[in-house]
Amino acid sequence: MNEILIEGSDLIIASIVVLFVGGLLTERIAFLKKYSIPQAVTGGLIFSFIVLFLAKWGGVKVSFDLRMRDVLLLTFFSTIGLTAKFSRLKSGGKPLGILVGCAAVFLVVQNLTGVLLALGLGSHPGYGLFAGSVSFAGGHGTAIAWGQEADAAGLLNAGEIGIAFATFGLIAGGVIGGPITEFFIKKYQLTPSSGTDSSLSGKGNQVQSTLKPVTLHRTLVTLFILAVCVSLGDVVNRFFFSAGVKLPGFLTSMMVGILITNFSDAVKRPVSLHDFDKVGEVALQLFLAMSLMSMDLNSLASALNTIMFVVFVQVVVISLFATFVVFRVMGKDYDAAVICGGFIGLGLGATPVAIANMSAVTSKYGPSFKAFLIVPLVGAFFVDLLNALIIKFFIGLPIMQNTPLPGG
């Protein structure tokens, strides 16, 4: 079988083509436009099916060097940090605490669902954690990390199963987040509040920034600050790792961005939020395109029925939870609707999916600063920590300890 490696500039070209195709289809197909399906999801899925077709019937294997994708993720979260001013974080206080509480409860519900599914399918309940928050809320990185632990404990192929769930969860999170948010907005005739447009979103600052000409100096400053966030974030991450504290790389890059933007405010030299918003949007869309177009659908085909059944059940669970819990406790307003779309992205995929869901909706209906403030904070600071604690709690339950391992 011939092999094609897509890397470097070729990967960027392919990703942009994927986004163009996804955007074109979203404009032409009423369903995609009506339910705010992110263009990266549409284009990425089409590309991954083309890759599958080439592997099965064309005798060509397409592989990807995704190191550039990882840099884009760090860049995106750096821009999130650079827009997180302490003066604005105060407004996220109580809603942030409420959403963290919702996340904690949902992680327990998601794992209970996964364990019950595993038992119902005749599998060890440990696999249920991979059909729960390990893969869905945790994403690929958590699935890989816990998969190594599970393999060592005797749960064979748990890592591969987790990656499959994480992959389809990522897709599902991007597909259903927009439609559910649209449902809330149209049913309750929700619109952005005036406070969101001014005092919270900083719209005046962005408009003022837009009027300034884009100069070489301004562009270089933007690139320099982002490079510092990514580079210094890696230094901070390695320091914590040497001290026995494991943090995701994007978290430390975001932390550096938070420090830089608030220091700039303190010395009366604020950074341009508009510039970093635009760079962040580009980085996010390219990251999602690269992630979805590089999915190995061929390796997931043998277990596709079970995977899709589990994903379907978890989609139903998070949809009900978002509808009857998150939307209500967050205030049943426009911000709450957008937060639900982001929460679904967090619970089934990852923070970038949450942001993409919210971006797709707010680009149509208007901004929601509250949603863009607290959802990334929950995804970056709290979900991984809560997830680790809850997973360990489930592992310690008697049913996990007393159930014989496969083949044991």
DODO-646102 format. One record per residue: x, y, z of N, C-alpha, C in turn. Coordinates in steps of 0.02 Angstrom, whole numbers, padded with zeros to 5 digits, always signed. Layout:
XYZXYZXYZ/...
***
This chain:
+00042-00060+00000+00000+00000+00000+00044+00062+00000/+00030+00107-00046+00066+00171-00049+00045+00215+00010/+00092+00257+00032+00078+00301+00089+00092+00373+00071/+00046+00416+00091+00053+00488+00082+00055+00521+00151/+00108+00558+00164+00115+00593+00228+00099+00667+00217/+00049+00691+00254+00031+00762+00250+00060+00797+00311/+00104+00845+00298+00139+00879+00353+00155+00951+00331/+00177+00990+00381+00200+01058+00367+00150+01101+00330/+00174+01133+00277+00131+01178+00238+00075+01140+00204/+00087+01077+00185+00034+01038+00154-00024+01027+00202/-00009+01018+00266-00061+01010+00316-00103+01073+00323/-00070+01131+00321-00106+01195+00325-00151+01203+00263/-00124+01188+00204-00164+01195+00143-00225+01149+00146/-00215+01087+00167-00271+01040+00171-00323+01063+00222/-00300+01091+00278-00345+01114+00330-00388+01173+00305/-00356+01218+00270-00393+01276+00243-00444+01254+00191/-00425+01205+00149-00472+01178+00100-00531+01146+00136/-00517+01109+00190-00570+01078+00230-00618+01131+00257/-00590+01186+00282-00632+01240+00308-00673+01274+00253/-00641+01284+00195-00678+01314+00139-00736+01270+00118/-00722+01204+00112-00775+01157+00091-00830+01156+00144/-00810+01153+00208-00860+01152+00261-00902+01215+00262/-00869+01273+00252-00905+01336+00251-00953+01340+00192/-00931+01316+00134-00974+01317+00074-01036+01274+00083/-01025+01213+00111-01081+01168+00122-01129+01196+00175/-01101+01227+00226-01144+01256+00278-01189+01311+00250/-01163+01349+00202-01203+01401+00171-01255+01373+00123/-01238+01317+00090-01282+01289+00039-01335+01241+00067/-01318+01206+00122-01363+01155+00149-01401+01185+00209/-01467+01187+00202-01508+01221+00252-01501+01191+00322/-01497+01125+00326-01492+01092+00392-01429+01115+00429/-01373+01117+00394-01310+01136+00426-01311+01208+00448/-01341+01251+00407-01345+01322+00424-01394+01334+00481/-01451+01300+00478-01503+01310+00528-01479+01292+00597/-01440+01237+00602-01419+01212+00668-01348+01229+00686/-01318+01277+00649-01253+01305+00667-01199+01251+00675/-01196+01204+00628-01144+01152+00630-01078+01185+00611/-01026+01180+00653-00961+01211+00637-00933+01186+00570/-00905+01231+00531-00881+01212+00465-00824+01163+00469/-00785+01165+00523-00730+01117+00531-00757+01046+00539/-00815+01039+00571-00845+00972+00580-00868+00946+00512/-00903+00987+00474-00928+00966+00409-00871+00947+00362/-00824+00993+00353-00768+00980+00307-00723+00925+00332/-00710+00922+00397-00665+00871+00425-00693+00802+00416/-00758+00793+00427-00788+00727+00418-00785+00704+00345/-00797+00749+00299-00793+00731+00228-00723+00709+00211/-00673+00746+00235-00603+00728+00220-00586+00660+00250/-00608+00647+00311-00590+00583+00343-00622+00525+00307/-00682+00535+00278-00713+00482+00239-00676+00471+00173/-00649+00525+00144-00608+00518+00084-00546+00477+00100/-00515+00492+00157-00456+00454+00178-00473+00380+00187/-00531+00366+00217-00553+00297+00226-00564+00263+00158/-00595+00298+00112-00606+00270+00045-00540+00254+00010/-00491+00299+00015-00426+00287-00016-00391+00226+00014/-00397+00218+00080-00364+00161+00113-00396+00095+00095/-00463+00093+00089-00498+00030+00077-00500+00010+00004/-00508+00059-00040-00518+00042-00110-00467+00073-00157/-00427+00119-00132-00378+00150-00176-00307+00127-00165/-00296+00088-00113-00229+00063-00100-00181+00118-00077/-00208+00171-00048-00167+00228-00026-00182+00243+00047/-00130+00243+00088-00138+00261+00158-00115+00333+00169/-00159+00373+00197-00144+00443+00210-00131+00451+00286/-00072+00476+00303-00055+00488+00373-00038+00561+00382/-00036+00582+00445-00029+00653+00461+00024+00664+00514/+00063+00717+00505+00109+00741+00557+00074+00800+00591/+00051+00789+00653+00006+00838+00685+00041+00882+00736/+00107+00888+00731+00142+00931+00779+00120+01004+00772/+00105+01024+00712+00081+01093+00702+00013+01104+00734/-00028+01051+00735-00094+01056+00767-00086+01071+00842/-00037+01039+00873-00026+01050+00944-00005+01122+00958/+00035+01151+00914+00054+01221+00922-00007+01267+00915/-00051+01250+00869-00112+01290+00860-00155+01288+00923/-00158+01230+00956-00197+01226+01018-00167+01271+01072/-00101+01271+01078-00068+01315+01126-00081+01388+01109/-00079+01404+01044-00091+01473+01022-00162+01495+01040/-00209+01451+01026-00279+01468+01041-00289+01483+01115/-00264+01440+01158-00274+01451+01229-00233+01510+01255/-00179+01526+01221-00143+01588+01239-00187+01649+01227/-00224+01648+01171-00269+01704+01157-00326+01708+01208/-00349+01650+01232-00400+01649+01284-00373+01682+01347/-00311+01665+01366-00281+01695+01424-00270+01770+01417/-00252+01791+01357-00238+01862+01345-00301+01905+01348/-00359+01875+01343-00422+01913+01348-00453+01906+01418/-00421+01869+01463-00448+01858+01531-00421+01910+01579/-00450+01967+01579-00428+02021+01624-00461+02012+01692/-00421+02023+01745-00448+02016+01813-00508+02061+01824/-00507+02119+01793-00562+02166+01802-00627+02137+01774/-00622+02091+01727-00681+02061+01696-00698+01993+01728/-00649+01961+01759-00661+01895+01789-00711+01898+01846/-00717+01957+01878-00763+01963+01935-00834+01946+01914/-00852+01964+01853-00920+01952+01830-00935+01878+01822/-00884+01836+01821-00895+01764+01813-00900+01728+01879/-00896+01763+01936-00892+01731+02002-00945+01680+02016/-01007+01702+02028-01060+01656+02046-01079+01608+01989/-01088+01632+01927-01103+01585+01873-01048+01533+01862/-00985+01554+01873-00930+01507+01866-00937+01451+01918/-00951+01469+01980-00959+01419+02032-01017+01372+02018/-01072+01399+01992-01130+01358+01976-01113+01308+01920/-01078+01332+01868-01061+01288+01813-01011+01234+01834/-00965+01251+01878-00918+01201+01905-00957+01146+01942/-01007+01167+01982-01049+01118+02016-01087+01074+01968/-01113+01104+01914-01147+01064+01862-01099+01014+01830/-01038+01036+01818-00989+00992+01787-00973+00932+01832/-00966+00945+01897-00951+00891+01944-01007+00839+01945/-01069+00863+01949-01126+00817+01950-01130+00778+01885/-01119+00813+01829-01125+00779+01765-01071+00725+01756/-01010+00737+01779-00957+00687+01773-00977+00623+01809/-01009+00630+01867-01033+00571+01903-01087+00535+01862/-01135+00574+01835-01189+00546+01794-01160+00511+01733/-01111+00543+01700-01082+00514+01640-01048+00448+01654/-01013+00443+01710-00980+00380+01728-01029+00327+01749/-01081+00346+01786-01133+00298+01803-01164+00268+01740/-01177+00311+01691-01204+00288+01627-01157+00240+01593/-01092+00257+01591-01043+00214+01559-01037+00146+01593/-01036+00146+01659-01030+00083+01696-01091+00039+01684/-01150+00068+01686-01212+00030+01673-01212+00002+01602/-01188+00041+01554-01184+00016+01485-01135-00042+01480/-01078-00037+01513-01028-00091+01511-01058-00155+01541/-01091-00149+01598-01121-00208+01630-01176-00237+01585/-01216-00193+01554-01268-00216+01510-01242-00252+01449/-01183-00233+01426-01153-00264+01367-01108-00323+01385/-01108-00341+01451-01069-00398+01473-00995-00386+01479/-00974-00324+01488-00903-00307+01493-00885-00290+01565/-00821-00287+01579-00798-00267+01645-00819-00194+01657/-00843-00177+01717-00865-00108+01730-00810-00057+01721/-00747-00079+01724-00692-00032+01712-00694-00003+01643/-00718-00043+01594-00726-00016+01526-00779+00039+01525/-00825+00036+01574-00877+00087+01576-00850+00157+01589/-00794+00161+01625-00763+00227+01636-00737+00256+01570/-00716+00211+01524-00694+00235+01458-00754+00251+01414/-00813+00223+01431-00875+00242+01398-00907+00301+01435/-00870+00329+01483-00894+00385+01522-00846+00444+01518/-00828+00472+01575-00791+00535+01575-00718+00529+01555/-00690+00468+01558-00620+00461+01537-00612+00484+01464/-00657+00462+01422-00651+00476+01350-00691+00536+01328/-00752+00544+01354-00795+00598+01329-00775+00665+01359/-00783+00674+01423-00763+00737+01454-00687+00745+01454/-00651+00689+01461-00578+00692+01464-00545+00703+01397/-00574+00674+01343-00545+00682+01277-00489+00632+01264/-00454+00642+01208-00403+00595+01186-00345+00588+01234/-00321+00644+01260-00264+00642+01305-00279+00601+01367/-00337+00612+01398-00356+00575+01458-00367+00502+01442/-00397+00487+01384-00408+00418+01365-00342+00381+01356/-00293+00414+01326-00228+00382+01316-00193+00371+01383/-00195+00422+01426-00161+00417+01491-00192+00362+01534/-00258+00362+01541-00291+00310+01581-00289+00242+01546/-00285+00242+01480-00280+00179+01444-00217+00140+01462/-00163+00176+01471-00101+00144+01492-00108+00112+01561/-00142+00147+01606-00153+00120+01673-00199+00059+01669/-00251+00063+01627-00299+00008+01621-00266-00054+01591/-00225-00044+01540-00190-00101+01509-00146-00136+01561/-00112-00097+01602-00069-00126+01654-00110-00164+01706/-00172-00143+01716-00215-00176+01765-00252-00235+01736/-00246-00246+01671-00278-00304+01640-00337-00289+01595/-00357-00227+01589-00410-00208+01543-00381-00196+01474/-00375-00249+01436-00340-00245+01372-00377-00201+01322/-00338-00165+01283-00364-00121+01229-00408-00065+01255/-00405-00051+01319-00447+00003+01346-00428+00070+01315/-00363+00080+01303-00341+00143+01273-00369+00154+01204/-00368+00101+01162-00394+00106+01094-00469+00119+01095/-00504+00084+01141-00576+00095+01147-00590+00167+01168/-00550+00191+01216-00559+00259+01239-00548+00311+01184/-00498+00299+01142-00484+00345+01087-00543+00346+01038/-00573+00287+01026-00631+00284+00981-00689+00324+01009/-00703+00315+01074-00757+00353+01105-00742+00428+01103/-00680+00446+01117-00661+00516+01117-00669+00547+01048/-00652+00508+00997-00657+00533+00928-00729+00547+00909/-00772+00498+00920-00842+00508+00901-00878+00556+00949/-00854+00558+01011-00882+00608+01057-00866+00678+01034/-00805+00687+01008-00785+00752+00982-00832+00774+00925/-00848+00726+00882-00893+00742+00826-00963+00758+00852/-00987+00715+00897-01055+00724+00923-01061+00791+00959/-01009+00809+00998-01011+00873+01033-01015+00931+00987/-00982+00927+00929-00985+00980+00880-01049+00981+00840/-01082+00922+00835-01143+00918+00794-01205+00940+00832/-01211+00920+00896-01274+00933+00932-01274+00997+00973/-01215+01025+00987-01212+01085+01029-01250+01143+00999/-01239+01155+00934-01273+01210+00900-01348+01202+00897/-01374+01143+00875-01446+01134+00872-01482+01142+00939/-01451+01118+00993-01484+01125+01059-01486+01199+01080/-01431+01235+01067-01431+01306+01082-01483+01343+01040/-01487+01326+00976-01537+01356+00932-01608+01342+00958/-01619+01281+00984-01685+01263+01011-01705+01310+01068/-01658+01322+01114-01672+01366+01171-01686+01437+01147/-01644+01461+01102-01651+01530+01079-01718+01543+01045/-01739+01495+01003-01801+01504+00966-01862+01491+01009/-01858+01440+01052-01916+01424+01094-01932+01481+01142/-01880+01509+01172-01890+01561+01223-01878+01631+01196/-01865+01637+01129-01854+01701+01096-01801+01742+01133/-01743+01712+01140-01689+01743+01179-01647+01788+01136/-01622+01842+01165-01577+01887+01131-01522+01908+01179/-01464+01930+01154-01410+01954+01198-01434+02013+01239/-01413+02016+01302-01432+02073+01344-01389+02133+01326/-01413+02192+01343-01375+02253+01329-01310+02254+01367/-01310+02223+01428-01248+02220+01468-01195+02179+01434/-01218+02127+01398-01169+02085+01363-01136+02124+01307/-01174+02170+01277-01147+02206+01220-01096+02259+01242/-01100+02284+01301-01058+02340+01320-01011+02324+01377/-01037+02325+01438-00993+02319+01496-00958+02254+01501/-00990+02200+01476-00958+02134+01484-00914+02116+01426/-00936+02128+01367-00899+02104+01309-00841+02149+01290/-00840+02208+01315-00787+02254+01296-00791+02274+01223/-00854+02278+01199-00863+02291+01128-00834+02358+01108/-00839+02406+01151-00813+02472+01134-00738+02469+01122/-00703+02431+01164-00630+02425+01154-00615+02391+01088/-00656+02339+01071-00642+02304+01009-00656+02348+00948/-00710+02386+00951-00723+02431+00894-00668+02481+00886/-00646+02509+00942-00592+02557+00939-00529+02526+00910/-00517+02462+00931-00459+02428+00905-00464+02415+00831/-00527+02400+00807-00537+02386+00737-00520+02446+00693/-00534+02506+00720-00523+02566+00681-00449+02582+00671/-00406+02554+00714-00335+02566+00706-00308+02528+00646/-00264+02558+00608-00236+02523+00550-00192+02465+00571/-00194+02411+00532-00151+02353+00545-00082+02367+00517/-00035+02382+00562+00032+02399+00542+00079+02340+00554/+00139+02345+00525+00190+02293+00536+00207+02288+00610/+00214+02345+00643+00231+02345+00715+00177+02310+00755/+00115+02325+00741+00059+02295+00778+00057+02219+00767/+00068+02198+00705+00068+02126+00690+00126+02091+00725/+00185+02121+00724+00243+02090+00757+00233+02085+00832/+00202+02136+00862+00189+02134+00934+00142+02076+00950/+00091+02068+00910+00043+02013+00921+00077+01946+00917/+00117+01936+00864+00153+01872+00856+00204+01860+00912/+00237+01914+00933+00287+01908+00986+00255+01886+01051/+00199+01918+01069+00166+01901+01132+00140+01829+01131/+00113+01807+01075+00089+01738+01070+00147+01689+01075/+00203+01705+01043+00261+01661+01047+00287+01657+01118/+00286+01712+01154+00308+01712+01224+00261+01668+01266/+00196+01673+01254+00148+01632+01291+00161+01557+01281/+00171+01537+01219+00182+01467+01203+00249+01443+01232/+00302+01483+01221+00368+01462+01244+00374+01463+01320/+00353+01517+01351+00357+01522+01424+00310+01473+01457/+00253+01460+01424+00207+01410+01450+00238+01341+01453/+00279+01325+01403+00314+01261+01403+00366+01257+01460/+00400+01313+01472+00448+01316+01527+00413+01304+01594/+00357+01339+01603+00318+01331+01666+00293+01260+01673/+00271+01231+01617+00245+01162+01619+00299+01113+01640/+00359+01121+01613+00414+01076+01631+00435+01085+01703/+00431+01147+01728+00446+01159+01799+00397+01123+01844/+00333+01129+01829+00283+01094+01869+00291+01018+01864/+00307+00994+01804+00316+00922+01794+00374+00895+01837/+00428+00934+01839+00486+00912+01880+00469+00912+01954/+00418+00951+01974+00396+00953+02044+00341+00901+02058/+00326+00860+02008+00276+00808+02017+00205+00830+02003/+00196+00890+01975+00129+00915+01959+00120+00913+01883/+00072+00874+01860+00060+00866+01788+00002+00911+01766/+00018+00958+01723-00033+01003+01696-00032+00999+01620/-00090+01005+01588-00090+01007+01515-00054+01069+01489/-00020+01062+01433+00020+01117+01406-00020+01179+01391/-00082+01169+01367-00122+01228+01350-00140+01269+01412/-00143+01236+01470-00161+01271+01531-00107+01321+01551/-00044+01299+01547+00011+01344+01567+00019+01400+01517/+00008+01387+01453+00011+01442+01403-00044+01493+01418/-00103+01470+01436-00157+01516+01453-00140+01556+01516/-00109+01523+01565-00090+01558+01626-00041+01615+01611/+00007+01602+01567+00055+01654+01548+00018+01711+01514/-00030+01695+01471-00069+01746+01437-00108+01790+01487/-00136+01758+01539-00173+01796+01590-00126+01844+01626/-00066+01821+01643-00018+01864+01677+00003+01923+01633/+00015+01909+01569+00038+01962+01524-00015+02016+01515/-00077+01996+01502-00129+02046+01489-00144+02088+01551/-00142+02058+01610-00156+02097+01670-00097+02140+01691/-00036+02118+01677+00022+02160+01689+00021+02220+01641/+00001+02208+01579-00004+02263+01530-00055+02314+01552/-00111+02291+01580-00161+02338+01606-00133+02378+01664/-00095+02345+01708-00067+02378+01767-00019+02434+01749/+00018+02425+01693+00066+02476+01672+00036+02523+01619/-00030+02519+01611-00066+02563+01564-00046+02553+01491/-00029+02490+01474-00014+02474+01404-00055+02413+01384/-00122+02419+01383-00164+02360+01371-00154+02330+01301/-00160+02264+01298-00153+02230+01234-00218+02238+01194/-00213+02230+01128-00272+02237+01085-00311+02172+01084/-00369+02171+01115-00410+02111+01118-00432+02089+01049/-00446+02136+01006-00471+02120+00939-00419+02079+00900/-00356+02098+00904-00304+02061+00868-00301+01989+00891/-00302+01978+00956-00295+01910+00983-00358+01869+00972/-00416+01902+00971-00477+01866+00955-00474+01837+00885/-00450+01876+00838-00446+01853+00768-00396+01796+00760/-00338+01803+00791-00287+01750+00788-00314+01687+00821/-00348+01694+00878-00376+01637+00913-00428+01601+00871/-00469+01639+00836-00520+01608+00794-00489+01567+00738/-00436+01593+00707-00402+01557+00653-00369+01494+00681/-00335+01500+00738-00300+01443+00768-00350+01388+00787/-00407+01407+00815-00458+01359+00835-00485+01321+00775/-00503+01357+00722-00533+01324+00664-00483+01277+00630/-00420+01297+00625-00370+01254+00596-00358+01192+00639/-00358+01202+00706-00348+01145+00752-00404+01094+00743/-00466+01117+00741-00522+01071+00733-00520+01036+00666/-00503+01073+00614-00500+01043+00547-00447+00987+00546/-00388+01001+00574-00335+00951+00575-00355+00890+00617/-00389+00901+00672-00410+00845+00716-00460+00800+00682/-00509+00830+00648-00562+00790+00618-00542+00758+00553/-00502+00792+00513-00482+00764+00449-00433+00706+00458/-00399+00702+00515-00348+00651+00526-00375+00590+00563/-00441+00586+00575-00469+00528+00609-00459+00464+00568/-00438+00410+00601-00428+00346+00568-00493+00306+00574/-00540+00318+00529-00604+00283+00532-00597+00209+00519/-00546+00189+00481-00537+00119+00464-00525+00076+00526/-00484+00101+00573-00468+00063+00633-00527+00058+00681/-00578+00100+00671-00635+00100+00716-00694+00061+00687/-00687+00037+00626-00744+00006+00591-00770-00056+00626/-00725-00099+00653-00745-00163+00681-00791-00156+00741/-00782-00103+00779-00823-00093+00840-00872-00035+00831/-00888-00020+00769-00926+00040+00756-00996+00038+00787/-01029-00020+00784-01097-00025+00811-01099-00011+00886/-01053-00041+00922-01051-00030+00995-01033+00042+01011/-00985+00069+00974-00963+00138+00985-01021+00186+00974/-01057+00177+00919-01111+00222+00903-01168+00216+00954/-01180+00155+00979-01232+00147+01030-01214+00184+01093/-01152+00177+01116-01130+00211+01177-01132+00287+01167/-01108+00310+01110-01108+00382+01096-01180+00408+01096/-01225+00370+01065-01295+00392+01063-01323+00400+01133/-01311+00351+01176-01337+00354+01244-01308+00414+01281/-01242+00425+01274-01212+00482+01308-01236+00549+01280/-01251+00550+01216-01280+00611+01186-01348+00626+01217/-01389+00574+01225-01454+00583+01256-01447+00608+01328/-01400+00578+01365-01390+00596+01435-01369+00669+01442/-01320+00691+01402-01297+00760+01410-01348+00809+01383/-01387+00790+01333-01440+00834+01307-01493+00846+01361/-01513+00792+01395-01562+00799+01449-01533+00840+01507/-01470+00828+01523-01439+00864+01578-01433+00938+01562/-01413+00954+01501-01407+01024+01480-01475+01058+01481/-01527+01022+01459-01594+01051+01454-01626+01062+01522/-01623+01012+01565-01660+01015+01627-01619+01037+01687/-01553+01042+01679-01512+01064+01735-01473+01128+01717/-01428+01123+01668-01383+01179+01654-01421+01241+01632/-01466+01234+01584-01503+01292+01559-01543+01326+01614/-01572+01287+01658-01614+01315+01711-01572+01349+01765/-01520+01315+01789-01482+01344+01844-01439+01403+01822/-01425+01408+01756-01385+01464+01731-01428+01524+01714/-01494+01520+01723-01536+01579+01716-01587+01579+01661/-01588+01527+01617-01638+01522+01564-01639+01584+01519/-01582+01616+01509-01578+01674+01464-01532+01657+01406/-01515+01708+01366-01473+01698+01307-01404+01670+01326/-01374+01698+01378-01309+01673+01401-01313+01600+01421/-01367+01581+01455-01376+01512+01476-01381+01465+01416/-01415+01488+01363-01421+01447+01303-01353+01435+01271/-01313+01489+01266-01246+01483+01236-01202+01439+01280/-01207+01447+01346-01169+01406+01392-01186+01332+01383/-01249+01316+01371-01269+01247+01360-01233+01217+01299/-01228+01257+01245-01191+01233+01187-01119+01219+01204/-01088+01264+01243-01019+01253+01265-01013+01194+01312/-01060+01187+01358-01059+01131+01406-01062+01064+01370/-01103+01060+01318-01108+00998+01279-01041+00984+01244/-01009+01037+01218-00943+01028+01188-00892+01002+01238/-00895+01028+01300-00850+01005+01353-00865+00933+01372/-00928+00917+01380-00947+00851+01406-00938+00794+01357/-00938+00809+01292-00930+00757+01241-00865+00761+01203/-00833+00818+01204-00773+00825+01164-00716+00858+01200/-00710+00923+01192-00654+00959+01222-00671+01033+01221/-00629+01073+01255-00641+01145+01259-00644+01178+01190/-00599+01161+01142-00605+01192+01076-00672+01179+01043/-00701+01120+01054-00768+01106+01026-00820+01150+01059/-00813+01159+01125-00859+01204+01161-00856+01274+01132/-00795+01299+01121-00787+01366+01093-00815+01370+01022/-00804+01317+00983-00830+01317+00915-00906+01319+00915/-00937+01280+00959-01010+01280+00964-01036+01350+00981/-01005+01381+01030-01027+01448+01051-01014+01500+00997/-00957+01494+00963-00940+01541+00910-00989+01538+00852/-01009+01476+00834-01056+01467+00779-01123+01501+00794/-01145+01498+00857-01209+01528+00875-01203+01604+00884/-01152+01626+00920-01146+01698+00934-01130+01738+00871/-01100+01706+00822-01087+01742+00759-01153+01757+00723/-01205+01719+00739-01270+01729+00707-01316+01774+00749/-01315+01765+00816-01364+01798+00859-01335+01855+00900/-01270+01856+00910-01240+01909+00950-01196+01881+01005/-01156+01924+01037-01104+01901+01084-01133+01879+01151/-01094+01836+01185-01109+01815+01253-01044+01812+01291/-01025+01868+01322-00961+01870+01357-00961+01820+01415/-01017+01815+01451-01020+01769+01508-01002+01698+01487/-01030+01676+01431-01017+01608+01407-00944+01599+01389/-00916+01649+01353-00846+01642+01332-00797+01653+01390/-00821+01679+01445-00779+01686+01503-00778+01622+01544/-00836+01596+01562-00837+01542+01612-00829+01473+01582/-00853+01461+01520-00846+01394+01491-00773+01375+01481/-00730+01418+01450-00659+01400+01445-00626+01392+01514/-00646+01432+01563-00616+01425+01629-00635+01357+01660/-00697+01337+01652-00718+01271+01677-00681+01216+01641/-00675+01223+01574-00641+01172+01536-00566+01168+01550/-00536+01225+01562-00463+01227+01571-00442+01213+01643/-00477+01241+01691-00455+01238+01760-00488+01183+01801/-00550+01167+01786-00588+01126+01833-00605+01056+01808/-00621+01048+01744-00645+00983+01720-00593+00928+01730/-00531+00941+01711-00479+00889+01717-00467+00869+01789/-00467+00919+01834-00456+00904+01905-00515+00865+01933/-00576+00888+01921-00635+00852+01944-00638+00782+01914/-00622+00777+01851-00625+00713+01816-00577+00662+01848/-00516+00683+01863-00468+00638+01894-00492+00614+01962/-00520+00659+02002-00544+00640+02068-00603+00592+02063/-00649+00606+02017-00708+00564+02010-00691+00496+01981/-00645+00494+01934-00623+00430+01906-00592+00386+01960/-00549+00416+02001-00517+00378+02055-00569+00354+02105/-00621+00394+02118-00674+00373+02162-00709+00311+02134/-00725+00312+02069-00758+00254+02039-00713+00192+02039/-00649+00202+02027-00603+00145+02027-00602+00111+02095/-00610+00150+02148-00609+00123+02216-00672+00089+02238/-00726+00091+02197-00789+00060+02216-00782-00016+02217/-00818-00050+02262-00812-00124+02267-00827-00161+02202/-00874-00135+02162-00891-00170+02099-00831-00172+02052/-00789-00121+02054-00730-00121+02012-00677-00170+02038/-00672-00177+02103-00621-00219+02133-00640-00293+02132/-00705-00308+02136-00726-00377+02144-00748-00411+02080/-00752-00373+02025-00771-00403+01960-00711-00433+01926/-00713-00498+01907-00655-00529+01875-00637-00494+01809/-00573-00488+01796-00550-00459+01733-00562-00506+01675/-00567-00480+01614-00577-00523+01556-00521-00575+01550/-00542-00638+01544-00493-00691+01538-00462-00711+01604/-00486-00679+01660-00457-00694+01725-00492-00749+01762/
***
